[in-house]
Structures are given as structure tokens and as C-alpha cells.
């Protein structure tokens, strides 16, 4: 989900985290920080005071949301366990069915934006199991909890709460009922409110941007998000790699974005195949496989995928799931 921890982790974090969270409680609308937020929303965006006060008074602060935010799966699971959650027979089969059903739209969007179909499908499979798992928390509760009761990222989530209220006014979203992830990501694409407003597009021509009920809108919006973040048509995402010699010189896993070049990685002893030139951006990836380290070379488009969710493991899972599904899709009639 773009720009924040997403729904994709919610379904299995319960298996990792133990214990019962404290009970939820109504947000105290009389708190100074809540009152300041409401005043700012009225001043900046001319919100109706009675409507806004009712929304904030109805919001519930949920300690369980803070617990989930504090222990993301990428920080507690090794790669092989994280991968195995997504690359299941059931999810792959659902992906094949999804691809066949939306074959024409996926092909048209790839032609228009350059974004690879397997990446779009991989994101939708990882984020929400193709719409099956879109979240069970009210978005207003998630955002209010994190905005006012989670100091490490309070300013970020106050901004997202602001964007959510604007989105509700613009797109006639029912604030009281709409559900999403514990982080406030929404719909089958798991867009945060700011990303929804900035990158969601009308993919079916009905003059609406519906990431809950229109798969055409969802597919087009995921592709638009990646395209706007620099996707390069026809370029690879990631390739398997190995070391020429055990003690490769200066090779350490890089950050989320490519931080070196194809030639530099090869000069330091990493062996991989690619059609990209020597000076193309590249990234050394090392993750924990079931029987030992797994090595990959990531490229520019891998960094683009991690703009959707800031995690190396997420980028690998999306790519691997999408490719596995693609390999099982029969040719078009």
C-alpha cells in the first residue's frame, strides 16, 4: 500500500504476535491535539464543524492497531517464511483466475503505462489476495489511533487523516463504515488516503475512482502509481545471483533503492544475467532462505516496487508471486 505499512501483513501477524491487546476506547474529542486538528481542518478546508466534530467523537482509539504497527512482519519474519505466506497454491490459483478474467485490461494498461502485468497482479495478490482481504478496521479508527496515540508517526497519520476526510468529501466515501487495514490503507489496491487522492484513476470510464468495486479502476490505479514513481517499460525487476568467490570484495546488501551499478556489482564478484548496460542502476540483495542465504541483483524497477511498500521482502514477494502466476496463465484463445 503505497506510502505506509500495508494490509498485506495483517492476515498473518496474528500468528506472530501473542497476547491480548487492551480494550479500545472512544477518542477524546476534547483533547487539545484533537481540538487543534479539528480547528485546522475547518480553517484550511472549510469543513462543517458539526459534521467534523461528530466524526472525531465517533472515532475509536484501538491499542491493537498500535501493537500491529510497532511489529511489522518484515522485521520479525525471515524471507523464507514471509515468501511462503504469499506463494501458496491457493493464492497462485486465484491469481491465475484473476489474470484470465482481466486479461484484456491488464494488457491494455501495460500497453498504456509500460508497467508489467505480472507486477500489477503480484501487488494485488500480496496486498489483498485479489480483494479477499481488504481489512477489518474502520479507516477512521486506524488513522485517528495512529494520528493521536502513536507519537513515533503521529504527524504522518494526522496528515493521512486530513487526506481521508478530504477524500470522503470528494468521492462520497462513508467515513462511518469504510474498512481498511490497521494502517488505514483502503480497497483492493490498499492505497493510503494521500495516494488515493494523488494516484487513483478512473479505469472504466464512469467518472469515478472506485478502488473497492471496480477492478478496472484498481488495475489502472496500481499501474499509474508505479508509472508516476518512475517505472521503466521493458526493464527487468530482479534476477537470481551468485558469488564468483566466497569473500566478494565490498559486497554488502544495499538500501531499498539501487545504490550502485551493474558493472560495480560484477566487479565485486556478483554473478547474474541481465540485458541492462554496465552503468544501469543495480542493488545487491541478500535474504535468509530456508537453507541459507539467497542472493539477487535488483534493478531500477525493483526500487519502484518498494515505493509501494518500503520493504525488500515485499518487493521480492510481489515479483516472485507475479512471475509464478504468469507462468501458469494459459495463452489467450
Phi, psi and omega in degrees: 000134192292139168074011176193168172302142192242179182296336187304336183270342191300322188292340180236000175297331180298335179281341184264324184264139181245162175096163180259134178281154175299160183292148176290157180216149179300140176295135180279100183292347180273353178301147183299317183292326177290318179295322178295320178297314180298319179296320179295319179296322178292319182290314184282323191236004176058042176288146174295127186296317182294317179297314182295316180297323179293320179297312182292323179292332180277342183293148181240132176273125187240111179303329180299326178296318179295321178298315180295319180295328184282343184228066180298149185298328181298337182266349183241348182247137171287162185305316187294329177282321177299313179299315185294337176293326185265322184270063177260159179300321182294316181290322178295316178298319178296325178292321177297315178299317179298314182299315180298316182295325185247025185306312185294318180293317179300316180294319180294320180290322176297319179297322184283318188254340185086353183284128184298138182298321184294333178285318176301312181295319178298320178296313182294327176290319181286320185289310189221016181054045179058048175088358181283330185232091184252000175118149182237005178260141171297133183300321181296325177292315180301310184290322179293319178302311184284332179290321189247344183235015179226079187307325183303331181224028183302316183295321178299313185283335171295321176295322178291324175297319175302313180296324180295317179294323175295318178299318180300320180289321183285320188251010180055046176277134179279101184302325187287340188238340188292135183253157177197199182281173178296341178264358179095011178281146193233151170073183183292340178266350180055052175277136167289158184305317180298318179292323177303310182294326186273326192237344178295142181227161177275107183264349183244005173077020181258011179066023174231156175244090188250102180268008174257315190248353183239110178293329176298318177295319181297309182300313181295324183288319176299314180296320180296319178302312182292320180297317180292340178262014168102018179305138179249114184301134174083352180273152180287170178256304186203151179224149174299151182218164176211165179264138175293326181214152189302315185260069181299139188284115172072016182273114173227146179304137183272180177284194183294319181268149177306130185241007179211202183232165176305312182297318182296320178295317180293322179296333181268005171107008179269128181253125178199161179259138173196150175270357180289154180285170184303325185267006178295143178300141182211164186216134175271125181241130176228120181230165184272106174277175183293328182248007180149185183297142170248134183247141176220160167248120177259156184234188185308314184292336173295317177299326178295317179301321181287355170287338177286320176211124191281073184206131173300316181298320178298313180301318178294317181296317179300312181296311184294318178296314180299318179293321179297318178295313181304321182292344183251002179278122180291156179299150179297145178301000000 
